[in-house]
Amino acid sequence: MKNLTIIIPFLNEQDEPRQTINSIYQTVNPKHIEIIAIDDNSKDSSPIPIRPEIRYIRNKERIGVNGCIQMGINLCNTDYICIIDSHMRFPQDWYPTLIDCISREPNTAWCMSCMQLGYGNMDLSKANIEYTAASLLLVDKNKNPNRPATEILEPKWMKSKPEMEYEVPCILGANYFFSKAWLDKIKGVEGLKTWGTEEPFLSLKTWMADGKCKITRKIKIGHKFRNSAPYSTQVWTMMYNKIYLCKTILPEDLSNKLINFMAKDNSFKMAMAEIGKNKGIIEKDKAYYQSIFKVKIEDICKKFDMWMP
């Protein structure tokens, strides 16, 4: 019986999606999982393996990684969901640990350790640099005034702790897993455009809805690091996502302060124009989140020693 859906969005990744899928099937029995591989209108990606456990979708037009992730969430028919990038390598015995974590804590947003691959090495057994989840800056007190938007609502890699499982402010590493019921409750990444802000969005919503964010270092997933992405991203959409997060899930006074920090960015006016077009949707989403949130952002900041303006 399948109980886990793995969502893999990709764009112009050449042979990496195929190798990622092969890595999955080399380490888990196919009867337990379903893969939803979403090609976001690639120009140079290799064919996906033809298997009954794989649902392959090719978008006629690009909708961005966030759109692909939400598409996968909506299509999922299993109890649990894992969301990964398309350039990953899996270790042995990851599946039982993942199922144990999520079955114990279905209201937790989980991430796994991220082992650096790439730069000439794609052998997971030789990876020796481990990245573990993230701290979350609402705004950097010492922010660079010439880069205001990049210092707001940005996850930053944390130093590893000796424990193998612990709470974190924010998931990070492109290897996240959840119960389907929890993702549906917090509305996944609905509302976000193209790319960016998904980790702070999912993490803050989870904490505010009285869930938790945790890392398990028992699973160490190889992740290909690279100098640049094989696709372009419109900067204004990344700005839009941060403003959308502020307006839908944060208290109005804090939201306004963070948005004011972003106002000097070159893409701010374009992002705000789009926010204005979606005012009705934003107000509806905000009302929904207010109905499910139980924890104040101030309490989260205090818990993790995050500075609030």
PAMARSE-345007 format. One record per residue (C-alpha): x negated, y, z; residue in three letters. Coordinates in steps of 0.1 Angstrom, whole numbers, padded with zeros to 4 digits, always signed. Layout:
// residues N
XYZALA...
END
This chain:
// residues 309
+0000+0000+0000MET-0014+0034-0010LYS-0015+0059+0019ASN-0040+0085+0006LEU-0039+0108-0024THR-0072+0124-0035ILE-0067+0157-0054ILE-0096+0166-0078ILE-0092+0199-0098PRO-0119+0206-0123PHE-0129+0229-0152LEU-0158+0226-0175ASN-0176+0201-0152GLU-0190+0179-0180GLN-0195+0143-0166ASP-0192+0152-0129GLU-0155+0143-0125PRO-0161+0108-0139ARG-0190+0102-0117GLN-0172+0115-0087THR-0143+0091-0093ILE-0167+0062-0099ASN-0183+0071-0065SER-0149+0069-0049ILE-0140+0035-0064TYR-0174+0021-0054GLN-0167+0028-0017THR-0130+0021-0012VAL-0104-0005-0023ASN-0083+0011-0051PRO-0051-0004-0036LYS-0053+0022-0008HIS-0056+0054-0028ILE-0042+0074-0056GLU-0062+0100-0075ILE-0047+0131-0091ILE-0073+0145-0115ALA-0063+0179-0128ILE-0082+0193-0158ASP-0077+0230-0158ASP-0080+0233-0196ASN-0117+0224-0198SER-0137+0229-0230LYS-0165+0205-0222ASP-0155+0179-0196SER-0160+0141-0202SER-0129+0118-0203PRO-0116+0106-0170ILE-0117+0068-0165PRO-0084+0051-0175ILE-0071+0033-0144ARG-0036+0027-0130PRO-0045+0044-0098GLU-0054+0077-0116ILE-0029+0103-0126ARG-0047+0126-0151TYR-0032+0160-0159ILE-0045+0184-0184ARG-0032+0220-0181ASN-0024+0237-0214LYS-0034+0270-0198GLU-0058+0277-0169ARG-0041+0282-0135ILE-0072+0282-0113GLY-0083+0258-0086VAL-0057+0270-0061ASN-0029+0264-0086GLY-0043+0229-0093CYS-0045+0221-0056ILE-0009+0231-0050GLN+0002+0211-0081MET-0015+0181-0066GLY+0001+0186-0032ILE+0035+0188-0049ASN+0029+0156-0069LEU+0016+0136-0039CYS+0036+0106-0029ASN+0015+0093+0000THR+0013+0103+0037ASP-0022+0117+0035TYR-0040+0140+0012ILE-0077+0146+0006CYS-0088+0177-0015ILE-0123+0177-0030ILE-0144+0193-0057ASP-0152+0173-0088SER-0190+0171-0081HIS-0191+0149-0050MET-0206+0116-0040ARG-0191+0093-0014PHE-0208+0072+0013PRO-0198+0037+0023GLN-0171+0033+0050ASP-0157+0068+0047TRP-0121+0057+0042TYR-0114+0039+0076PRO-0128+0069+0095THR-0107+0094+0075LEU-0075+0074+0081ILE-0083+0071+0118ASP-0088+0108+0122CYS-0057+0119+0104ILE-0035+0092+0119SER-0046+0103+0154ARG-0041+0140+0147GLU-0017+0146+0118PRO-0013+0183+0126ASN-0051+0189+0122THR-0068+0203+0091ALA-0099+0182+0088TRP-0132+0186+0070CYS-0163+0163+0067MET-0200+0171+0067SER-0213+0184+0034CYS-0247+0170+0023MET-0265+0191-0002GLN-0270+0175-0036LEU-0282+0190-0069GLY-0314+0209-0078TYR-0328+0176-0092GLY-0312+0152-0067ASN-0278+0135-0069MET-0287+0106-0047ASP-0267+0108-0015LEU-0291+0085+0003SER-0319+0111-0002LYS-0298+0142+0009ALA-0312+0156+0041ASN-0295+0190+0045ILE-0262+0189+0063GLU-0236+0217+0063TYR-0208+0216+0089THR-0176+0236+0087ALA-0175+0274+0092ALA-0172+0303+0115SER-0147+0329+0102LEU-0154+0366+0100LEU-0122+0387+0100LEU-0146+0415+0093VAL-0183+0418+0099ASP-0191+0446+0124LYS-0224+0451+0105ASN-0210+0448+0071LYS-0228+0462+0041ASN-0208+0493+0031PRO-0216+0486-0006ASN-0200+0451-0004ARG-0169+0457+0018PRO-0146+0430+0003ALA-0172+0403+0005THR-0176+0407+0043GLU-0139+0403+0051ILE-0121+0370+0057LEU-0153+0351+0047GLU-0161+0317+0061PRO-0198+0313+0071LYS-0216+0280+0076TRP-0219+0270+0113MET-0248+0253+0130LYS-0241+0217+0136SER-0232+0205+0171LYS-0244+0172+0186PRO-0209+0159+0188GLU-0195+0138+0159MET-0161+0154+0161GLU-0151+0189+0173TYR-0129+0219+0168GLU-0140+0246+0143VAL-0126+0280+0134PRO-0124+0272+0097CYS-0128+0242+0074ILE-0154+0245+0047LEU-0173+0222+0022GLY-0147+0213-0004ALA-0138+0181+0013ASN-0106+0185+0033TYR-0079+0161+0044PHE-0045+0166+0059PHE-0012+0148+0064SER+0012+0156+0036LYS+0038+0167+0062ALA+0015+0193+0077TRP+0005+0208+0043LEU+0042+0210+0034ASP+0050+0227+0067LYS+0023+0254+0063ILE+0030+0257+0025LYS-0004+0246+0014GLY-0021+0272-0008VAL+0012+0286-0022GLU+0009+0322-0031GLY-0029+0323-0038LEU-0042+0330-0073LYS-0070+0313-0092THR-0098+0308-0067TRP-0109+0319-0032GLY-0096+0324+0003THR-0081+0289+0005GLU-0102+0279+0035GLU-0093+0309+0057PRO-0057+0307+0046PHE-0053+0270+0054LEU-0073+0273+0086SER-0056+0303+0101LEU-0021+0290+0092LYS-0030+0257+0109THR-0042+0273+0141TRP-0012+0298+0142MET+0013+0270+0137ALA-0002+0253+0168ASP-0023+0228+0149GLY-0061+0224+0150LYS-0090+0225+0126CYS-0118+0199+0132LYS-0148+0184+0116ILE-0158+0148+0116THR-0195+0144+0112ARG-0190+0106+0110LYS-0183+0112+0072ILE-0211+0128+0052LYS-0200+0136+0017ILE-0225+0146-0010GLY-0217+0179-0026HIS-0235+0192-0057LYS-0248+0228-0050PHE-0255+0249-0081ARG-0266+0284-0090ASN-0235+0294-0108SER-0200+0280-0116ALA-0192+0267-0152PRO-0164+0291-0155TYR-0156+0328-0149SER-0132+0342-0123THR-0114+0375-0123GLN-0126+0394-0092VAL-0093+0411-0087TRP-0076+0378-0081THR-0100+0370-0053MET-0092+0404-0037MET-0055+0397-0042TYR-0058+0365-0022ASN-0073+0383+0008LYS-0046+0410+0007ILE-0019+0383+0003TYR-0032+0365+0034LEU-0032+0397+0054CYS+0003+0406+0044LYS+0019+0372+0049THR+0003+0357+0081ILE-0014+0385+0101LEU+0003+0411+0123PRO+0009+0444+0105GLU-0016+0465+0124ASP-0044+0440+0119LEU-0034+0435+0083SER-0036+0472+0076ASN-0070+0475+0092LYS-0085+0447+0071LEU-0069+0460+0039ILE-0083+0495+0046ASN-0118+0479+0048PHE-0112+0465+0013MET-0100+0498-0003ALA-0134+0509-0016LYS-0138+0478-0038ASP-0135+0483-0075ASN-0108+0457-0079SER-0086+0469-0051PHE-0062+0490-0072LYS-0056+0462-0096MET-0050+0437-0067ALA-0027+0461-0049MET-0007+0466-0081ALA+0000+0429-0083GLU+0008+0428-0046ILE+0035+0454-0053GLY+0050+0433-0081LYS+0053+0404-0057ASN+0066+0424-0027LYS+0098+0403-0024GLY+0080+0370-0025ILE+0055+0383+0001ILE+0082+0394+0025GLU+0100+0360+0021LYS+0067+0341+0028ASP+0059+0363+0058LYS+0094+0356+0073ALA+0088+0319+0069TYR+0054+0319+0086TYR+0068+0340+0114GLN+0094+0312+0120SER+0067+0285+0124ILE+0038+0303+0140PHE+0034+0298+0178LYS-0001+0310+0184VAL-0013+0346+0182LYS-0043+0356+0161ILE-0058+0373+0192GLU-0059+0339+0210ASP-0077+0323+0181ILE-0102+0351+0180CYS-0108+0348+0217LYS-0112+0310+0215LYS-0139+0312+0189PHE-0154+0346+0199ASP-0144+0362+0166MET-0145+0401+0166TRP-0112+0419+0158MET-0113+0455+0146PRO
END
